[in-house]
Amino acid sequence: MGDQHDVDEGRDGRGRVRLTPPQWLVSGLRPQNTPIPWPAVGRAGIALAAPLAVGFATDQAAYGALVSMGALSGVIGDTADAYRMRVFNIAVPQLFGAIGVTLGTLVYGDGWLAVGALTLVALVSGMISSIGAVASVSGLLLLLNAVVGAGLPMPSPWWKAPLLLSLGGLFVLLLSLLAWPLRNRVPERAAVASTYRAAADLLEAAGGTAYDAKRQAVTQSLNTAYDLVLARRTRDHGRRSPLVRLLAQLNVVIPLVEAAPAAHLRGRPLPAEIPAAVRELAAAVEEGRTGPVPDLALPEPGKPSERAVDAALRHAAVVVHKPDPDPYNVDDRLGRPAALRIRLRRGARNVLLSESSWRYGLRLALCIGLAQSLVSLVPVPRSYWVALTVTFVLKPDFGSVFSRAVLRALGTAVGLVTAAAVLSEVPRGWWDVPVMVVLAALIPAFSAKGYAFQTAAITPVILLLSDLLNHQGFHLVLPRLWDSLIGCGISLVAGYLLWPESWHTRIGDRLADAVADAAAYVEYAFASAAGDDAERVRRRRRIYRDLSVVRSEFQRALTEPPPTGARASAWWPLVVAVERIVDATTAARVRVNHGAPPPTSAEVADASRELRELAEGLRASSTLVSVHAALAGEESGVLAPLRHEISAARAIASPGGA
């Protein structure tokens, strides 16, 4: 044991200091275990190489390079599965990108004017990035193209550059929509079927050690499916629409998922026939099969948890196979999204009144202002690459600023080695086309593996396209490395160290909000037996969605250096504990629904009080403090598992502080 301790402390068995990279760096350099999106790989290769071929064929290589740059922006935004969402994810950011390159072109070479314009664009870009995913990509392209327009010579008149860049993005959109007539509604149906399979995996894991991981997978799958189906429902108001059937099929997964915690508390696996039956329902959903409801050969249920699973599964089988569900009995469990004009007004209000929106916008504006001042005002040969690096590193929803700066430097170095080989060995001209096919195809493939890998893939593509505009050749490689290091340095100092909230992350506040919501959920689930069941489901789904965000925030914090990374690591068990508390509450409610005696109001009040005290303690302290939870009640009661989970959560301590 002593030798093992020495190794963990950074020493080998002989007591010598062993140099090992920090965990946050290792986690960033470890490729993620995600599948390669092969359709996106093919689209990227065609979208970036075809414009170059047309440019060479028409003796307008610079025009072809600009169209390919626009296609690169489209490839970055080509992340949605549903075809309607692809229109928003690609087309809307292209509009902002066109505005950005226009503004950049108008201030090209104008010194202080360029500094002021890009600083203002950075402020707007940072603020609108807080609205949502599409706005985030739009803000990125607004600033990215403004930086490129202010740093590279563009063809005149002023409208050519935005037009050519937009053509590239629209080309990617066209390629991504080619299969729409043949695969209409397939992404939504596949998402619902995937949720059924995730529910089957969850039921199969009930009573075992893999249950927590499967529950997280179900949460993510439900989030994705509801986002796809409900987003489309905002534009499809027909009560006989196929989406009504899909929504009904998705809604009946909820009772199955709710029954899983009760089954898990039994401590032993469910019969294999149950997950097998759910997987058969998934196949029926994916294939769009209807017809007579199959006779499910399921074991006879005995206890309330078994009756809950049996009832939920049989009801799901009826809805899945029913060709025309009652359109007036379809409940949008999370609430259908508001109309577009309402969401726009709400988003604008949040941007203008949000402290975090202004704080991020000002941080990004400061860094871009410093970078552009260095480029425009200091008589040293610097390029747009400095501000470009700042733009990518400070992207708010892509991860830790500190780790992104380090990974950006490493990824750029690897990408520059590739670019150096291409620029030195491949003659400019038609040979660029097959090279671009390969390099562009690597972008979506590598992006799925992590930020450093994405940077390594994007860097040679941008440099090759830049060379077609400024004709610097191999000589631009080494200066771009120095520019990247300068941009990373600006991001670390002006975008990280000068803003304490970026390295004293408020993970405790976010977790405290989730604990307070769990307390309210406990009260609503049991305070009134006549409570609205649909509202209870909505509350549970919102808590799980919020906990999913909290989990992402913690995973991002784990990539930070100490003290943030150490604090997140110490608090991580509490995130899991809160998820188990919500599970235990749901399991108790399900057991009551199927015949178990309900808890007393005193038991419910005690549990809620302990959770609210835990939430207040999280907000008041930067360290975890062990507290004994004084919870009374019968061990045979439905709330006994919940009391145990609350006691475990309150007993989690961080000795010495994190």
C-alpha positions, 0 to 999 in steps of 0.5 A: 500500500505504501508503494501505491501511495508513493506512485499516486503522489507522483513518486516511483517505488524508489522514492524518485519524483516522477514527472506526470502531466496534470489530470486536467491536461490528460483529460483534455488530450484523451480522445472522447469515445464518440462515434465519427459522424460519417455523413458530416465527414463526407459533406465537409470534404465535398463542401470545402473542396468543390468551391476550390475546384470551381475557382481554379477552373474559372481562374478565380482561386481567391473567390473559391477560397472565400466560398470554402471559408464560408463552407468551413463556417457551415461545417462547424454549425452542421451538428443537428440531426433533424433537418429543420434544425439544420436550417436554423443551425447553418442558415441563421449563423451565416447571416451573422457571418455575412454581417461580420465580414462586411464590418471587418472589410469596411475597417480593413487597415484603418488602425484605431477604427478597426480596433474599435469596430472589432471590440464592439463586435466582440461585445455584441458577440459575447452577449448574444452567445448566452441566448442558446445554441444557434445564437452561440454559433451566430455570435462566433461567426459574427466575430470570426468573420469580422476578424478575418475581414479586418485581417485579410484583403478581400475582393472589391466591391464590399459586397463580394466577400459576404456573398461568397462566404454565404454561398459556401455556408448555403452549399453545406446546407444544401448538401445536408438537406439532400436526403430530406425528401427521403428521410423526412421525420426519420430523425425525430422517430429515431430519437424516440426509438433511441429513448425506448432503447435507453429505457430498456437499458435502464430497466436491465441495469436496475438493481446493479452497479451500472444503473446510475450511468444508464439513468444519465443516458436516459436523461440525455436521450429524453432531452434530445427527443423532446427537443426535436419533437417539440421544436417541430410541433411549434410549426406543425399544428395539425391534430392528425399529424404524425408528430402527434403519434410520435409525441404520444409514444414519447410521453408513455416512456415517462412512466417506464422511466419513473418505474425504474427507480422503484425497481432498482431499489429492490436490489435485484435485476428485473426479469429479462422479458421486460427489457426485451419487450421494451426493445421490441417497442423501440423497433416498432417505433423506428419502423413505424409499425401499427396493428394489433397490440402484441400479447406481452409474455411478462411475469406476474407482478407482485410488489408495487414496484413490479406492478408499476413496471408492468402497468407502464409497459403494457400501456406503452405497448398499446400507444406504440401500436395504436395507429391513431392516438387520441389527439386531444389526450396528448400532453406536451410534458415539457410544454411546447416552446413559445412562439418565435417572436416571444422567444426573440423578445425574451432572449433580447430581454435576457441579454440586455438585463443579464449580469453574466451576459454583460460580464462575458461580453465585456471580457471578450471585448477586452481580449479582442481589443487588446489583440486587435490593438497589437495587430493594428497599432504596434509596428510588428508584423502580426496577423489576424491570427491573434484575434482569431485565437482569442475568439476560439479560446474564449468561446463560452460554452465550449469548456474551460478557458484555461484548458482551452488555451493550453489545448489550443496551443498544442492543437495549433502546433500539431496543425501547423506541422501538417500545414507546413508539410502541405505548403512546402510539398504540395504545389499551389493549384489543382493539387490543393483540391484532393488535399482539401478533401482529406483535410476538410473531412478530418474536421468533423471526425476530429471535432467529435474527439475533443477540442485539441483534435478539432484545433489540429484539424481546422488549423491547416485548412484555414492556413491553406485557404489564407494562402490562396488569398495572401500568397505567403506560402510556407513562410506564414507557418512559424509566425502563425505559431507565435500569433497563436501563443500570443492569443492564448496568452491574452486569453489567459491573462485578460480573459481568465486571471483578471476575472475571478469568477472564471477560476472561482467557478460558482458550482456550489450555487448551481448545485444549491439551486438543484437541491432546492428544486429537489426539496420542492419536488418532494413537497409537490409529490407527497404534500397533496395526493390529488396533485396534478400528475402531469405537473409532477412529471414536468417538475421531475423532467426539469430537475433532471435536465437541470442536473444534466447541466450541473453535471456538465458544469462540474465536468468543465470545472474538473478540467481547470487547474487547482483550486477549481478542479480540486473543489469540483472533484471534492463536490462531485459525489454530491452531484450524484447524491442529489440525482439519487435523491430525485430517483428515490422521490420518484420511486416512492411516488410510484410505489404509492400510486400502485398500492403502497401506504403514503408517507405522513405529512411530518415525514415529507416536511422533515425530508424537505427541510433537510434538503432546504438546509443543505441548499442554504449550506451550499450557498453559504460555504465554499467547502463541504461540511458534514452534517448529521440529518435527523430524519425519523420514520419507519424503515418499512415506509416508502420514504425510507430510501429517500431518508437514507439518500438525504442522510448520505448527501448531508454526510458527504464531507471535504476534510480540510476544504477544497 
